[in-house]
Each structure stands twice: as structure tokens, then as C-alpha cells.
Amino acid sequence: MSDQKPQTRAVRIQAEVTQHREHSVPIFATSSFVFDDSEEMRAAFAGDIDRNIYSRFTNPNVAELSEKIAHLEGAEAGHSTATGMAAVFSTFGALLSSGDHILACRSLFGSTHTILTKILPRWGISHTYIDALNPDAWPEAVQDNTKLIFVETPTNPAVDLVDLERLSALAKESGAILAVDNCFATPVLQRPIDYGAHLSIHSATKFIDGQGRVMGGVVVGDADLVKEIFDFCRATGPALSPFNAWVLSKSVETLALRMEKHSENALVIAKWLERQSGLSAVRYPFLPSHPQYEVAKRQMSGGGAVLAFTLDGGLAQGKRFLDAIEMCSMTANLGDTRTIVSHPSSTTHAKLSEEESQAVRITPGLVRISVGLEDPSDIIADVEQALERSRD
Ligand SMILES: *Cc1c(COP(=O)(O)O)cnc(C)c1O
């Protein structure tokens, strides 16, 4: 069966059918699993037989989701967690020790930045940030104790890219583990493992759910690394609930279709934005004007849903723009069927100093759109009227 195409596996992988011969997978809402006799229970605990014991360790719905994502990414193994941040933190917790160093791209998801700057230093783990747009700076920042290279591509919210092939060559040379937060691209549009990454991490809360319902995280990659992450999670407890796993696994069946349409809509809107006045720096990976268009074309099969642009009127116009939006949603999430607009300078990134904002290319007028699955003409109509009304 393993020669089936990834999309077929995304639809067809499913937990073992029970004696009821159900077609749709049931939710295994059970905290533990029973044994026939003491020998079977002993063997399960010893790891001599492959059995579910307790849902903090394994659960059929959770295993089904992990297996689907591992197949989509071309990875050896996978493990799912309660949230995307649980997947990120478990990766750090399982693989790093006091004295280790992380090399990371500067524009990281806010909570990942908090872990690197506030939590890991207390445990003697240091980091160096490199600008995603400055790949020449990566090799000289590698230290003898660099254990992990951690990047996001495309980055949030500036939509910069990291060249995965180049970075995996550096990881190989230096003996570091390369982990990629693949949340924005999803396994459908980008497969970091194909380019030499050891681990690919997802906030399943975003596009894998795709409909703004549940939270989850997944990490897939080399079997020995995933085993260490699994063992860390088994003991520390960031388990994904069976219900959430069931929702997410169902969503994976339509992930490819949705990402194709998200990408199609986003490209239409990005091209339209480029023709408008009063704004600049429209950033979308599949726009030929993107400074790393070549990288995008090489490592992504679609541009994804997220685009950004800068309003000429800066911070004040950004706020007026949000207030003028009628249909699109103003919310902290992204990766939904419904288009979401945000203004990082007045919200998610308001605490950054001017210098920090500049370093991650968040201009005061930067607007991020997570383009949804509405008809693109309606999204454009809403953005157009908001642009018009936000001009002073
Ligand atoms: C949302 C997000 C996360 C965190 O995921 P949660 O499911 O919210 O914990 C990590 N990385 C990126 C790039 C994200 O967008």
C-alpha cells in the first residue's frame, strides 16, 4: 500500500476497524485500554507488544493523525500533541541539554520567541538569531555546541523565506538537527524532509484544522528523534485529545484541496493589491516581485494563504483599515476558511521596540491577510472599501 500517492494515504489511512465494521472512524474517548491477562499487560508495558495502554501515551485517533501527516511529509515517523506550541516545546525539551545552543531565524512565532529568550536560558540553553533574508550569515553563527537549527518558512507576519536546501547542507556539515516550523506552508505545499530537514513541526490549529475549531500540534521526521520526542511527551503529558485528533484527521482528507484554493485566492488578491495605490511592499511567495521568488518556486508547490502589505499611512491607517473591514474577520487565528485580517504593529507585535520591529520587517502600516475560501471577488471588495475608507 505504501506506493499509493500522499493524497490517497491522507484519505485512506485509518484506525483499525472495530467489530462493528464502521466506515467512519469512531472517537476513541477512553483514557485507558484493557488487557486479557497479566502476561499481555506485562508485555504491553515492557514494549514487547504494540498496544495502547493509556491515552497520555497513545490513542488510536492520535496515532491516525500522526501517521497521515508523516505520510504527507515523506517522514519516517510522527507524534501529535495538544497544541503547536506543545510540539515546539517538546522538541526542545526532548533534544536539548544544558550547554546546547540553538541557531534560529529572527522572525519566529511569538511564543517560540518567548521560549528561546525567557525559558530556555534558565536551563542553560542559548540561542543566536539570524535574519531570514541574510543566508550568508548562517555559517559563521554556528558554534561548537550548536545542537539545533530552528526556522520558520514562510515567516510570520512578513512572509520572508528561508532556503531549506542551503540550511540543510549547513546542518549536515555542522552535525546539528534541522527543525522546520512548517505551519504556514503545510505538508501539501512544502516538504522540508525532502530538502534534508530532520524534523517538520506543525500547529495543526491552523491549516490542518483549517476551520478554526480545535487546537493541535504535530512533529514528524527521523524515527529516532521522534521516538525521543514521544518519550518526552509520554512522561510530561502534552497529549492531544482523541476528539481533537478525530477532527484534525478528518480535516487532513481535504487539506490538499483547501491549500490549492487558498493559494489560488491569495495569488489573485496579491496581484490585485500590487495594482493599488496608497500601499507598497506586497509580499506573497508566488509573486515574481517577492525578493526570494526563486526560493519559493524551488521549495514550495503553491504560495499558501498568507500575504502582507504596507499601508502608506502607517500605524494610524492600519487601525483605521481594521475598523473599516466589514466581512473579513478580526481575530488572533490564521489558516481558516474565513479570511482574517490583522495589523501586527497595533496588536500581536505592539510590544516590540522600533529596532526589533525593523529587524523582523514589521512596518507600522503592515497588514497581514490570511486569505480564506470565500469567492475572491468578495474578499477584494471588502479590502477595497476598507482601503478607501481608511485614507484620511
Ligand atoms: C500558531 C503557530 C504556532 C503555535 O501553535 P498553537 O497551536 O497556537 O500552539 C507555532 N508556529 C507558528 C508559525 C504558528 O503560526
Ligand as a Chemical Component Dictionary entry (heavy atoms), coordinates in Angstrom:
data_LIG
# 
_chem_comp.id                   LIG 
_chem_comp.type                 NON-POLYMER 
_chem_comp.pdbx_formal_charge   0 
_chem_comp.three_letter_code    LIG 
# 
loop_
_chem_comp_atom.comp_id 
_chem_comp_atom.atom_id 
_chem_comp_atom.alt_atom_id 
_chem_comp_atom.type_symbol 
_chem_comp_atom.charge 
_chem_comp_atom.model_Cartn_x 
_chem_comp_atom.model_Cartn_y 
_chem_comp_atom.model_Cartn_z 
_chem_comp_atom.pdbx_ordinal 
LIG C1 C1 C 0 0.128  29.298 15.701 1  
LIG C2 C2 C 0 1.537  28.955 15.456 2  
LIG C3 C3 C 0 2.275  28.199 16.384 3  
LIG C4 C4 C 0 1.670  27.741 17.705 4  
LIG O1 O1 O 0 0.606  26.859 17.543 5  
LIG P1 P1 P 0 -0.569 26.710 18.633 6  
LIG O2 O2 O 0 -1.384 25.586 18.052 7  
LIG O3 O3 O 0 -1.280 28.012 18.727 8  
LIG O4 O4 O 0 0.078  26.332 19.916 9  
LIG C5 C5 C 0 3.586  27.899 16.093 10 
LIG N1 N1 N 0 4.171  28.328 14.948 11 
LIG C6 C6 C 0 3.500  29.063 14.034 12 
LIG C7 C7 C 0 4.209  29.511 12.802 13 
LIG C8 C8 C 0 2.174  29.403 14.249 14 
LIG O5 O5 O 0 1.524  30.152 13.344 15 
# 
loop_
_chem_comp_bond.comp_id 
_chem_comp_bond.atom_id_1 
_chem_comp_bond.atom_id_2 
_chem_comp_bond.value_order 
_chem_comp_bond.pdbx_ordinal 
LIG C1 C2 SING 1  
LIG C2 C3 SING 2  
LIG C2 C8 DOUB 3  
LIG C3 C4 SING 4  
LIG C3 C5 DOUB 5  
LIG C4 O1 SING 6  
LIG O1 P1 SING 7  
LIG P1 O2 DOUB 8  
LIG P1 O3 SING 9  
LIG P1 O4 SING 10 
LIG C5 N1 SING 11 
LIG N1 C6 DOUB 12 
LIG C6 C7 SING 13 
LIG C6 C8 SING 14 
LIG C8 O5 SING 15 
# 
